[in-house]
Amino acid sequence: QVQLVESGGGLVQPGGSLRLSCAASGIFIYLYTVAWYRRAPGKERELVADFTSDGRTHYSRSVEGRFTISRDLAKNTVYLQMGGLKPEDTALYFCSIRQDYWGQGTQVTVSS
């Protein structure tokens, strides 16, 4: 059974940082592209970043230069390091593999 479990969200002030984790079980992340998405209230789901099976990374324009996606194959975990956070980054963040498997999400709130 495939499970993706996100953690690391929380409340942070503008300009702050957070690191999100997506721990996978029942599937080997090195075989697949793992992506982070987010959904803000009243907005459509947005692809934030992804890490391909061959080690390439991609970012949305809204987060490029501020967020970094990485993976730890030994822990079968993908991370999203977020810096320079803005109120508009407030959203529920999900990880996904091929849009077939989804985690439950972790809430990120950026507010003073």
C-alpha positions in Angstrom: 0.0 0.0 0.0 1.4 3.3 -1.1 1.4 6.1 1.5 2.7 9.7 1.3 2.9 11.6 4.6 3.6 15.3 4.6 4.9 17.2 7.6 6.6 20.4 8.6 3.9 22.9 8.0 3.0 25.7 10.4 2.6 29.4 11.0 5.6 31.5 10.0 6.1 35.3 9.6 6.7 36.8 6.2 10.3 36.4 5.2 10.6 33.2 7.3 11.5 29.6 6.3 10.0 26.2 6.6 11.0 22.7 5.4 8.3 20.4 4.4 8.8 16.6 4.2 7.1 14.0 2.2 7.8 10.5 3.5 6.9 7.7 1.1 6.2 4.1 1.9 5.2 1.2 -0.4 6.9 2.9 -3.3 10.4 3.9 -4.2 10.7 7.6 -5.0 13.8 7.1 -7.1 11.7 5.5 -9.8 9.2 8.4 -10.1 8.8 12.1 -10.4 7.7 13.4 -7.0 5.9 16.7 -7.0 4.8 19.3 -4.5 1.5 21.0 -5.1 -0.4 23.6 -3.1 -4.0 24.8 -2.9 -4.9 28.2 -1.4 -8.4 29.0 -0.4 -10.5 30.0 -3.4 -7.7 29.1 -5.9 -6.9 26.2 -8.1 -4.3 23.6 -7.2 -0.8 24.8 -8.3 2.3 22.7 -9.1 5.0 24.2 -7.0 8.1 22.0 -7.7 9.0 18.5 -8.8 12.0 16.2 -8.7 12.3 13.8 -11.5 13.5 10.2 -11.3 16.7 11.2 -13.2 17.5 14.0 -10.8 16.1 17.1 -12.5 14.1 19.7 -10.7 11.5 22.2 -11.9 9.8 25.1 -10.1 6.9 27.3 -10.7 7.8 30.9 -11.4 6.1 32.0 -8.2 8.6 30.1 -6.1 11.7 29.9 -8.2 14.7 31.2 -6.3 13.0 30.9 -2.9 12.1 27.2 -2.7 14.3 24.2 -3.1 13.2 20.6 -3.7 15.5 17.8 -2.7 15.3 14.1 -1.9 16.9 11.6 0.4 16.8 8.2 -1.1 17.9 6.4 2.1 14.9 7.9 3.8 12.6 7.6 0.8 11.7 11.2 1.4 11.3 14.4 -0.6 11.7 17.8 0.9 10.6 21.3 0.1 12.8 24.0 1.6 10.9 27.2 1.6 12.5 30.6 2.2 11.5 34.2 1.8 8.0 33.2 2.5 5.2 35.6 1.6 1.5 35.7 2.7 0.6 34.5 -0.8 2.4 31.3 -0.1 -0.3 30.4 2.4 -1.8 27.1 1.3 -2.3 23.5 1.9 0.8 21.7 0.5 0.6 18.2 -0.9 3.1 15.8 -2.4 2.1 13.5 -5.2 3.5 10.8 -7.3 2.2 10.8 -10.9 -1.0 12.3 -9.5 -2.0 8.7 -8.7 -0.9 9.0 -5.1 -1.4 11.9 -2.8 -0.6 12.8 0.8 -3.1 14.4 3.2 -1.3 17.7 3.0 0.3 20.0 5.5 -0.9 23.6 6.1 1.5 26.5 5.7 0.3 29.9 6.9 2.4 33.0 6.4 1.3 35.9 8.5 2.5 38.5 10.9 
